[in-house]
Amino acid sequence: MIMKKEINIQKVAKLVFDDKQTFRKNNTVTVKVAAHIEFLSNSILNFLPECEEFSTVGVAKCSPEDNFDLGKGYKIASSRAENEAYNVAANRVSKIVSDLNWTSDGLIQMLEDLKTNRKHNKLFESAVIADTFVSKRDARS
């Protein structure tokens, strides 16, 4: 069964459910969901991969005391596979956020170092100018 379902994630990425495959063995229904996270190129996060594919599996097993219903089994297994896809996507986005936080901390430190170096350079420049001024004044005396 081919399906296309998209969930946008704050205009930065979207989770796309590409396909579902259903398998039945006795009183068990298994659904495999193929999905991918598509990172939108118009976001500020252009360094992210364009697409990250993965698949998840949901299983629904009928209890021996119940009557097997393929439709209900499919819905349950499908829901479980999609829930797992949400978990996988959330974990991958969480990893990206963690990496961004680490990178951002490094960039903030670099910015502070650059500001500090700029201040030192300005002080050095001022000292050189002052020394030159003093040297010229002393030469005139």
C-alpha angles and dihedrals in degrees: 000000000000118000135166117205123164130194116189117220107207095307090291100088142351133216110226123194103208107177145352127211121194125206128184128195117171107306095346127095119195123191122193115200121200112204142157140199109233114201110211114237094214092066124096088249096081092147092069119100114269093235139003116198128200141150134219135194131220123192131198117188121190116230114241088240093057132073112251114247114185093198094054091043090052092050093048095045091044092051091049092050091049092047089053089049089055089051092050092048092047091051092049093048089046089054090051091050090049091050090047091050090050091047092045091051089052092048092048090052090048090050091051090049090050091050090048092048090047090053091049090048091050090049090049091048091049091049092050091049092047091047090049090049092048091046092052092047091049090049090056094051 
